[in-house]
Amino acid sequence: MAGKGTRLRPQTLSTPKPLIEIAGKSIIERIIDLVVQKSTINIQKIGFVIERPDQNIESMLKNLLSTKNIEHEVFYQGEAKGTAHAIYCANNMLNGPTLIAFSDTIFDTNLDFDVESDACILVKEVEDPSAFGVVKLNNAGHITDFIEKPQNPTSNLAIVGVYYFKDGADLKKEIENLLKNNIILNGEYQITTALENLKNKNFQFSINRIKSWLDFGNPNNLLASHAEILKQELLQKRQFSNTTIHEPCYIAPTAQIENSVLGPNVSVGAGTVIKSSKIKDSIIQKNSEIIKGVFQSSIIGSHVKYDNNFSCVNIGDYCTFK
């Protein structure tokens, strides 16, 4: 969770990307629920790597796990030095069966792994592999190469940011080698470098092809993934004064709507008030007030006051438009 989420600004200036709510649940909560439900191994402890100490973030994470009977620990990366460095910040948890997941991707697959392999990498076929780390396979289905953002791709199997190790100590030792010898790629310590080095030491990697993949890395992907989640969830339908709701929509129990048309694909956070508006394909976070809003494909942060007429907006927390 240590990234700055720059592609989602201004939404991430005061709210870390994994804590952005989608239909009433934060991205990180959705990932935790998925891992707990899908894993064939009992989850004993979850470690979170964040940028720096932050009481609000740490309180939110503690509350998320308070009802799940799972221990947790928070680690701090400080300076952004790459994915391998971020993972190593939680090095005291890299022992025994270990699952590593990046915090901006929701995936759908059963988390059962090849017991004959040393590790398993979750992958998804993509149209443009140049934007991802990818893997190449041999005829037996085992990984032969890890390639970071290839300019001339020879594989379309993108690494989705979820890794399972039979023993996390193997990965810890290899990352220590990267850090000790300052082995960097594109200015950072890359997890794909560690994986490639392990493969060269006869480490056996298998793959797990995921069924679906929802990405939240930029505004367009956030809104598209939000629409997919609304389609999949059983949402409570509500009625409001002189208001038409075109499903699917998520409206928090404490939200107030009047004289408006909402949907499809709209989420409204807790405590938000919407009046005399027409909104579709948009996310509106907590405790905001929208008056005479006519827009679509938009993201509105928390504690926003909006009273105007625009067609597409992206407003961060604590802003006022009149």
C-alpha positions in Angstrom: 0.0 0.0 0.0 3.0 2.3 -0.1 2.5 3.9 -3.5 1.4 7.5 -3.8 -1.4 6.8 -6.3 -0.4 9.7 -8.4 -2.5 8.6 -11.4 -5.6 8.9 -9.3 -5.0 12.4 -7.9 -6.7 14.5 -6.6 -8.6 11.5 -5.0 -5.5 10.2 -3.4 -4.1 13.4 -2.0 -5.8 12.8 1.4 -7.2 9.2 0.9 -4.7 6.4 0.0 -5.9 4.6 -3.2 -6.5 1.2 -1.3 -8.9 3.1 1.0 -11.1 4.6 -1.7 -14.6 3.1 -1.3 -16.3 1.2 -4.1 -20.0 0.5 -3.4 -19.6 0.9 0.3 -16.4 -1.1 0.8 -12.8 0.1 0.4 -10.6 -1.6 -2.2 -8.3 -3.1 0.4 -11.3 -4.5 2.3 -12.5 -6.2 -0.9 -9.0 -7.7 -1.4 -8.9 -9.0 2.2 -12.3 -10.6 2.0 -11.4 -12.2 -1.3 -8.2 -13.7 0.1 -9.9 -15.0 3.2 -12.7 -16.6 1.3 -10.7 -18.1 -1.5 -7.6 -19.3 0.3 -7.3 -23.0 1.0 -4.7 -22.1 3.7 -5.9 -20.5 7.0 -4.8 -16.9 7.0 -3.0 -16.2 10.4 -1.6 -12.8 9.9 -1.7 -9.9 7.4 1.1 -7.4 7.0 0.4 -4.0 5.4 3.2 -1.9 3.9 2.4 1.8 3.8 4.5 4.9 3.0 4.9 6.3 6.5 3.2 6.2 9.9 -0.4 7.5 9.7 -2.8 7.1 12.6 -5.9 7.4 10.4 -4.8 4.7 7.9 -3.6 2.4 10.7 -6.9 2.8 12.6 -8.9 1.9 9.4 -6.8 -1.2 8.9 -7.2 -2.2 12.5 -11.0 -1.8 12.2 -11.1 -3.8 9.0 -9.6 -6.9 10.7 -11.3 -6.5 14.1 -14.1 -8.8 13.1 -12.1 -11.3 11.1 -9.9 -12.8 13.9 -6.7 -12.2 12.0 -3.6 -10.6 13.4 -2.0 -7.8 11.5 1.1 -5.6 11.5 1.9 -2.4 9.7 5.3 -1.7 8.1 6.7 1.6 6.6 8.6 1.9 3.3 9.5 5.5 3.6 11.3 6.2 0.3 9.8 4.5 -2.8 12.5 2.2 -4.1 10.5 -0.4 -6.0 8.3 -3.4 -5.4 11.0 -5.7 -4.1 12.1 -3.1 -1.5 8.5 -2.6 -0.4 8.0 -6.3 0.1 11.3 -6.5 2.1 10.0 -3.9 4.5 7.8 -6.7 5.9 10.8 -9.1 6.0 10.0 -10.5 9.4 6.8 -12.0 7.9 8.6 -13.6 4.9 8.7 -17.1 6.4 6.6 -20.2 5.7 3.7 -20.1 3.3 3.4 -16.5 2.1 1.0 -14.7 -0.2 1.9 -11.2 -1.5 -0.7 -9.0 -3.1 -0.5 -5.5 -4.5 -3.3 -3.3 -3.1 -4.9 -1.9 -6.3 -6.1 -5.1 -8.0 -9.1 -7.3 -7.3 -8.8 -10.7 -8.8 -11.1 -13.7 -9.0 -9.5 -17.2 -8.7 -9.3 -20.0 -6.2 -6.1 -19.6 -4.1 -5.0 -23.2 -4.3 -1.5 -23.8 -5.5 0.7 -26.6 -7.1 2.2 -28.4 -4.2 5.1 -29.5 -6.4 6.2 -25.9 -7.2 8.3 -23.6 -5.0 6.0 -20.7 -5.9 3.0 -19.7 -8.0 2.4 -16.5 -9.9 -1.1 -15.3 -10.8 -1.3 -14.2 -14.4 -3.9 -12.9 -16.9 -3.8 -12.7 -20.7 -3.7 -9.1 -21.8 -3.8 -7.3 -25.2 -0.8 -5.0 -24.5 1.9 -6.8 -22.5 4.3 -3.8 -22.7 2.6 -2.1 -19.7 3.2 -5.2 -17.4 5.7 -7.6 -16.1 5.1 -10.9 -18.1 6.1 -14.5 -17.9 7.1 -17.1 -20.5 6.3 -20.8 -20.1 7.8 -24.1 -21.2 5.8 -27.0 -22.6 5.3 -28.3 -19.0 3.6 -25.0 -18.0 6.4 -23.9 -15.8 7.8 -20.3 -16.0 11.1 -19.9 -17.9 11.4 -16.1 -17.9 10.2 -13.0 -16.1 10.3 -9.9 -18.2 9.5 -6.4 -16.9 7.4 -4.3 -19.3 8.8 -5.8 -22.6 9.0 -3.5 -25.6 8.8 -6.4 -27.9 6.6 -8.8 -26.1 6.9 -12.6 -26.6 4.2 -13.4 -24.1 0.8 -11.9 -23.2 0.7 -13.5 -19.7 0.8 -10.4 -17.4 1.7 -10.7 -13.8 -1.2 -9.3 -11.9 0.6 -8.6 -8.6 -0.2 -11.7 -6.6 2.5 -14.2 -5.6 2.5 -17.3 -3.5 5.7 -18.8 -2.0 5.8 -22.2 -0.3 8.4 -20.6 2.0 8.7 -16.8 2.0 12.3 -17.1 3.3 13.4 -17.9 -0.2 12.2 -14.6 -1.5 13.5 -12.7 1.5 17.0 -14.1 0.9 16.9 -13.1 -2.8 15.7 -9.6 -2.1 18.5 -9.2 0.4 20.9 -10.1 -2.4 19.4 -7.3 -4.6 19.7 -4.7 -1.8 23.2 -5.8 -0.8 24.5 -5.6 -4.3 22.4 -2.7 -5.4 20.8 -4.6 -8.3 18.3 -2.2 -9.8 16.2 -2.0 -12.9 14.7 1.3 -14.2 16.0 2.9 -11.0 14.3 0.5 -8.6 14.5 -2.8 -6.9 12.1 -4.9 -8.9 10.3 -8.1 -7.7 10.6 -9.5 -11.2 14.5 -9.3 -10.9 14.3 -11.4 -7.7 11.9 -13.9 -9.4 14.2 -14.2 -12.4 17.2 -14.9 -10.1 15.3 -17.5 -8.2 14.3 -19.2 -11.5 18.0 -19.3 -12.5 18.7 -21.1 -9.3 16.3 -23.9 -10.3 13.4 -22.5 -8.3 10.3 -24.0 -9.9 7.4 -21.5 -10.6 4.0 -22.5 -11.8 1.1 -20.1 -12.8 -2.5 -19.7 -11.8 -4.6 -18.1 -14.5 -7.1 -15.8 -12.9 -10.7 -15.6 -14.1 -11.1 -11.9 -14.0 -9.1 -8.8 -13.0 -10.3 -5.4 -11.9 -7.7 -2.6 -11.9 -8.1 0.7 -10.0 -4.8 2.4 -11.1 -6.3 5.4 -13.0 -9.7 7.2 -13.1 -10.9 5.3 -16.2 -10.0 1.9 -14.8 -11.5 2.9 -11.4 -14.9 3.8 -13.0 -14.9 0.7 -15.2 -14.1 -1.6 -12.3 -16.7 0.1 -10.2 -19.3 -0.6 -12.9 -18.4 -4.3 -12.9 -18.6 -4.6 -9.1 -22.1 -3.0 -9.1 -23.2 -5.6 -11.7 -22.0 -8.5 -9.5 -23.3 -7.4 -6.1 -26.7 -7.8 -4.6 -27.7 -4.2 -3.9 -30.5 -3.0 -1.7 -33.0 -0.9 -3.7 -34.2 2.3 -2.1 -36.8 4.9 -3.0 -36.5 8.7 -2.6 -38.7 11.7 -3.0 -39.3 12.6 -6.7 -36.2 10.6 -7.7 -35.5 7.9 -10.3 -32.8 5.3 -9.8 -31.5 3.4 -12.8 -29.9 0.3 -11.5 -27.3 -0.8 -10.7 -26.6 1.8 -8.0 -25.2 1.6 -4.5 -26.6 4.2 -2.1 -25.4 4.2 1.5 -28.1 3.9 4.2 -27.4 7.4 5.5 -27.3 9.1 2.1 -30.1 11.5 1.1 -31.4 11.9 -2.4 -34.3 14.1 -3.7 -35.5 15.5 -7.0 -32.8 13.6 -8.9 -32.1 11.0 -11.5 -29.3 8.6 -10.6 -27.7 5.8 -12.6 -26.8 3.5 -13.9 -23.5 2.7 -12.3 -23.5 5.2 -9.4 -22.2 4.8 -5.9 -23.1 7.3 -3.2 -21.2 7.3 0.1 -22.5 7.6 3.7 -23.9 11.0 4.7 -23.8 12.4 1.2 -26.8 14.6 0.1 -27.8 14.9 -3.6 -30.5 17.3 -4.8 -31.8 18.3 -8.2 -29.1 16.4 -10.0 -28.7 14.0 -12.9 -25.7 11.6 -12.4 -24.6 8.4 -14.0 -21.4 6.3 -14.2 -19.9 8.0 -11.2 -18.5 7.6 -7.7 -19.4 10.0 -4.9 -17.7 9.5 -1.6 -18.8 10.3 2.0 -20.4 13.4 3.5 -20.5 15.4 0.3 -23.3 17.7 -1.0 -24.2 17.8 -4.7 -26.7 20.5 -5.8 -27.8 20.7 -9.4 -25.1 18.4 -10.6 -25.4 17.1 -14.1 -22.4 14.9 -14.9 -21.2 11.4 -15.8 -18.0 9.4 -15.7 -17.0 11.4 -12.6 -15.3 10.9 -9.3 -16.2 13.1 -6.3 -14.3 12.8 -3.1 -15.4 13.1 0.5 -16.6 16.4 2.2 -17.1 18.1 -1.2 -19.7 20.9 -1.7 -20.8 21.2 -5.3 -23.3 23.6 -6.7 -22.8 24.0 -10.5 -23.2 22.5 -13.9 -20.3 20.6 -15.5 -20.4 17.5 -17.8 -17.4 15.6 -16.4 -15.5 16.2 -13.1 -12.8 14.8 -10.9 -12.9 16.5 -7.5 -10.8 15.6 -4.5 -11.7 15.8 -0.8 -12.7 19.0 1.0 -13.4 21.1 -2.2 -16.2 23.6 -2.8 -17.7 24.4 -6.2 -20.4 27.1 -6.3 
